[in-house]
């Protein structure tokens, strides 16, 4: 709620999506730190892992916003 108020951005990532993003970032981190991937590919995967973690903590995904997607449940208020 605080993030929404300060930036005027609507949250669009639910808790299951957040967990999946964090787990994927951990897997990417393990691949990088165990030298399973190296070079430019490792840098790209590292950046992707950081983006996944940030979007998880912010509950906002810019790609979802561009595509008008939200994994949050719609409120039942009519």
C-alpha positions in Angstrom: 0.0 0.0 0.0 2.8 2.4 0.8 4.5 1.7 -2.5 1.3 2.4 -4.4 0.7 5.7 -2.5 4.2 7.0 -3.2 4.6 6.0 -6.8 1.0 5.9 -8.0 1.6 2.4 -9.4 -0.9 -0.4 -9.0 0.4 -3.7 -7.7 0.0 -6.5 -10.2 1.9 -9.5 -8.8 0.3 -11.9 -6.3 2.0 -13.9 -3.6 2.3 -17.2 -5.6 3.9 -15.2 -8.5 6.3 -13.6 -5.9 7.4 -17.0 -4.6 8.0 -18.3 -8.1 10.1 -15.3 -9.0 12.2 -15.6 -5.8 12.7 -19.3 -6.4 13.7 -18.7 -10.0 16.1 -16.0 -9.0 17.7 -18.4 -6.4 18.1 -21.1 -9.1 19.8 -18.6 -11.4 22.0 -17.4 -8.6 23.1 -21.0 -7.9 23.8 -21.6 -11.6 26.0 -18.5 -11.7 27.9 -19.1 -8.4 28.6 -22.7 -9.2 30.0 -21.7 -12.6 27.4 -23.7 -14.5 27.0 -20.6 -16.7 29.7 -18.1 -17.4 30.6 -15.1 -19.4 28.0 -12.8 -20.9 25.2 -15.4 -20.4 26.0 -15.4 -16.7 25.8 -11.6 -16.6 22.4 -11.6 -18.4 21.0 -14.3 -16.0 22.3 -12.3 -13.0 20.5 -9.2 -14.2 17.4 -11.2 -14.8 17.7 -12.6 -11.2 18.0 -9.1 -9.8 14.9 -7.9 -11.8 12.9 -10.9 -10.6 13.8 -10.2 -7.0 13.0 -6.5 -7.3 9.6 -7.1 -9.0 8.8 -9.6 -6.3 9.5 -7.2 -3.5 7.7 -4.3 -5.2 4.7 -6.4 -6.2 4.9 -4.7 -9.6 6.0 -6.0 -12.9 6.3 -3.4 -15.7 5.8 -6.1 -18.4 2.5 -7.1 -16.8 1.6 -3.4 -16.7 2.4 -3.0 -20.5 0.3 -6.1 -21.3 -2.5 -5.1 -18.8 -2.0 -8.4 -16.9 -2.5 -8.8 -13.2 -2.1 -12.0 -11.1 -3.9 -10.4 -8.2 -7.4 -11.7 -7.5 -10.2 -9.3 -8.5 -12.1 -8.0 -5.5 -15.7 -9.2 -5.2 -17.0 -5.7 -4.6 -19.6 -4.6 -7.1 
